[in-house]
Each structure stands twice: as structure tokens, then as C-alpha cells.
Amino acid sequence: MAGESMSANEMVSQWDAANARWIQGTRYLSELLIGPASAEAPSWGDGLPADLNLAPDPPALLGALRLGGYLAYDRTGLSGVSGAEDSRASLLLDACGVPPSEVRDGLGYVRQGGALLAFGRASLAGDEYALAEVFGAQYGGLVQFDTEASRVTLTADTTYAPQFSPPNVIDGRADTFWASIEAGPMPHWVQLDFAQPRTAAGAQVSCRPGFLLKDLEVQAKVGEEWQTLASVADNTGWDIDCPFEGPVEAQSFRLLITREELNGENRVIADVGEFTLLDDRGSRLIPPPYLIEGRLLDEAWARANRSDRLLLRSPAVRLKPTTAKVLATFPDPLTGEPLPLCTINKVGEGRAYLFAIPEAAFGYAPETWEALLRPLIGLPMVRHSGDENVLAFLRRGKGRAILHLVDAAPVESDERAREAFVRVDTQALGKVKAARLLPEDRPIETRPGQGFAQFTMPVNPMGTVLLELAK
């Protein structure tokens, strides 16, 4: 079992070795199996921003899934893996090193009701998906991100240093800024010049953290004159909305700053994080390079995400659905045409999901993966009240299951919880008839519910419960 801390693994292994009679005839149960990344993964291409972090990171992903509550393990392949048939889903990474033939051999449990989640170029062989029939979609090449951001000229009255250059205000990043020189007095300005006139209906301005823009104007060059479209005075927020009275067509727009504060003191330098022009629908007039503004068409996914919008910064492939249904879309950076971001295809009694982006694009925050997986494969089988250091291990055999809860960071402190409230999904695990604390073989109270059973068990540093399941 990879991904858990050594101390947690050691505690479980030692318990298993000392209590062999209880675990006889059981095996570890997984909800998610993660495919390995190939050492010879094809490149997405030269010139991508370094901060995209496209390199697969299975350990980080495994950690995020486990902290999200899922029983997740890695594997060297989809076939011949103990417990594969008990998994809810397998994750086929963007640069998966498993041969397509082996993947096909390991899809039996998917056809019986499991799920396959594949990302980016998973199973890509030449210029086609080797699993195109499974995905219900074909590979259509890479999405071109030659967006308008590459054809906009940005200038400023002054620039403090090269790392604080004007293009930073449209790159969509929270950690880059434009700053004017220190010697010149206010006002300072940063300017956007389009190749052709564009129509804007508003703007948004983000301050550099700690540097508060107090007074500013958004201007457009109409004819030979600069016309003020929005004016803000005595601002107190870090993100500033600047609506216009109506849409304005111009080729040049400018943010003019007349006052900025640092720690309550006026400055002679101007600092700007982002200067975003908006169209009449409130969308970005200049999408940052590699920004994907996903729209979730699936209602359950939108509820779990708490929004039907999903902002990601990543390269992407073009998916061409054949039998698959589209669950989410994003606009083509060049044409605005909606492109599939995620598709679902029926595979026997199961389903295959295909994402147009690499798994690394979602990052490694547990809540992000929990919101993604909940509507696709369901809630975690075991949920508990322990913090992120408490890991669950589950074994299942005929008519019984053994649950370990391990505190991977136990400390000698009364502040650490010594027991946890546990809720197991009986629809996935089986109806719980009784529970006993091991190795004492002492009965503990279970409280049944509709589709779940709940109980309290020790956890610091480790607790073990035997669950008797209805046949």
C-alpha cells in the first residue's frame, strides 16, 4: 500500500501479523486504483509555462484522495491486482505507463458496474486513443491556446524591474504583478492596446497583496482623447469592480492609478495584480494563456463543486465523442466553440469518464477531488470524524469486514482525539449486523440508518473493529 505514512503502514502490518486469525480469508479493499506514470511520457509541447506543473505526481494524488476519505491505492497495472474487482474506479493518468492491452484485460470490474476515469492523453497510441471504443470518444489533437493575450501589447509609464513587467496584469496568476518605478510621483498607468478595436462593458482590478489601490480610473482612448469609463475613490477592497455606464468600443484601454497605500501610508509606486476587461456578458475580454473556463453540464457535479463553473489553467486535448455523453465543456480559445471537457461512456454495467486535461490540472487539494469524485462514483465508503492525519484501512471477506483507523501523527497530548465517530456505507459494503472491537472481541454499539451504519471506535494511535455483514 503506497501513499500512507510508514508509521501507519507499520502499525497496520504489525497488527495483522499479531492477529492473523482475524484477518484470515480477508483482503484489503480499495475504492480507487491509480495507474503509474510512464517514464517516457510524450511531451505536451515546448513553450508551456513552467507553473502548469504537468508532470504526473501519483504520490501527491494518492495523498489527496486518501485525505478526501477514499480508500485509494496505486498499482503497477489494472490486471492481476488483488482487490481490483472490488474497486469503484480506476484512475488512468495522463501519462499512464500501462499497455492498452493490459488495461482492456483489467476492465472486467468496470463492465460489472465500476468506473474508469482517464485524463488527457491516457492510452494515446500515435494519433489515436487505444481505448477510443471504451471512452466512446476519439482523439482530435491538441487544443491551440494562441489566444488574444499573445496579440495584445502592454505598456506602462514606468516599470520597476523586468519581473514586474506590464504583461503580468493579464496572465491570470495571483503571484505576478506590475509595479512602476519608485522615483516618479503619482499618477502611474498600465495600458492595453489591441490589434483591432474591441468592445468592453466593465473591468475588474486586483491589488497586489498588501498594496491597496485607493483611487483609480479605467480609461479608453476615443479618437485622440482618453475618456474615463469608471472611477473609484477611497477603495477598501483587494478586488475592485469597475462597471461602465455602457459598452465602449476602443483599441486602447488604460488603468490610471492616482493613490495607493502600504500599511496605511501613501506611496509613490503603483502595484497591480490583474487588470481584466469584461464584455457585456461579464466574461473576460482577454482570456489568460492556458485558462480553461469549464462549464459543468452535470447538475450533481455542479452541486458538489458549489458552482457550474470550473477555472483551470492547463493545456487540453480535443475530444471527439462518438457514443459518449458530454458532462462539461470549455470554450475553444480561438473560436469560442464549446469543446468537451469531460465525457461519460457506458461500458457494460459500468462507465468510462474521459477528461480533456491531465489530472495534474486539478491540483492536489483533497476537497477538489472529493467534489469531483462524489457525483461520479459516490461518497467514500468510510467516513470518520478524525482529522487529515487519521487514515482508514479496510479488509473484507465473506460475511465480515475489518476496519483499521490509524492516527498517522499521534502525539502525547490530551488535545488529540482518542476516538472517532465512524459512518460506513452499507449499500457499498453490505448490511452491518454487529460490530466488535478487536482484538478484545468486545461488542460495540452500532446505530443503523438508511444506507449506512455508524458507531464510535478508538483511534489514538490505532483502533480496529470487526463488522459482521449480512450474507
Secondary structure as GFF3:
##gff-version 3
##sequence-region A 1 471
A	DSSP	alpha_helix	6	18	.	.	.	ID=ss1
A	DSSP	alpha_helix	20	23	.	.	.	ID=ss2
A	DSSP	beta_strand	27	28	.	.	.	ID=ss3
A	DSSP	beta_strand	32	34	.	.	.	ID=ss4
A	DSSP	three_ten_helix	50	52	.	.	.	ID=ss5
A	DSSP	alpha_helix	58	67	.	.	.	ID=ss6
A	DSSP	beta_strand	72	74	.	.	.	ID=ss7
A	DSSP	three_ten_helix	84	86	.	.	.	ID=ss8
A	DSSP	beta_strand	89	92	.	.	.	ID=ss9
A	DSSP	alpha_helix	100	105	.	.	.	ID=ss10
A	DSSP	alpha_helix	108	111	.	.	.	ID=ss11
A	DSSP	beta_strand	115	119	.	.	.	ID=ss12
A	DSSP	beta_strand	124	125	.	.	.	ID=ss13
A	DSSP	beta_strand	128	129	.	.	.	ID=ss14
A	DSSP	alpha_helix	132	135	.	.	.	ID=ss15
A	DSSP	beta_strand	137	142	.	.	.	ID=ss16
A	DSSP	three_ten_helix	148	151	.	.	.	ID=ss17
A	DSSP	beta_strand	153	156	.	.	.	ID=ss18
A	DSSP	three_ten_helix	162	164	.	.	.	ID=ss19
A	DSSP	three_ten_helix	166	170	.	.	.	ID=ss20
A	DSSP	beta_strand	178	179	.	.	.	ID=ss21
A	DSSP	beta_strand	188	206	.	.	.	ID=ss22
A	DSSP	beta_strand	211	222	.	.	.	ID=ss23
A	DSSP	beta_strand	225	232	.	.	.	ID=ss24
A	DSSP	beta_strand	239	262	.	.	.	ID=ss25
A	DSSP	beta_strand	265	266	.	.	.	ID=ss26
A	DSSP	beta_strand	271	272	.	.	.	ID=ss27
A	DSSP	beta_strand	274	278	.	.	.	ID=ss28
A	DSSP	beta_strand	291	296	.	.	.	ID=ss29
A	DSSP	alpha_helix	299	305	.	.	.	ID=ss30
A	DSSP	beta_strand	309	313	.	.	.	ID=ss31
A	DSSP	beta_strand	317	321	.	.	.	ID=ss32
A	DSSP	beta_strand	325	331	.	.	.	ID=ss33
A	DSSP	beta_strand	338	347	.	.	.	ID=ss34
A	DSSP	beta_strand	350	355	.	.	.	ID=ss35
A	DSSP	three_ten_helix	359	362	.	.	.	ID=ss36
A	DSSP	alpha_helix	366	377	.	.	.	ID=ss37
A	DSSP	beta_strand	382	384	.	.	.	ID=ss38
A	DSSP	beta_strand	390	397	.	.	.	ID=ss39
A	DSSP	beta_strand	400	407	.	.	.	ID=ss40
A	DSSP	beta_strand	419	425	.	.	.	ID=ss41
A	DSSP	alpha_helix	426	429	.	.	.	ID=ss42
A	DSSP	beta_strand	432	438	.	.	.	ID=ss43
A	DSSP	beta_strand	442	444	.	.	.	ID=ss44
A	DSSP	beta_strand	447	449	.	.	.	ID=ss45
A	DSSP	beta_strand	452	458	.	.	.	ID=ss46
A	DSSP	beta_strand	462	469	.	.	.	ID=ss47
###
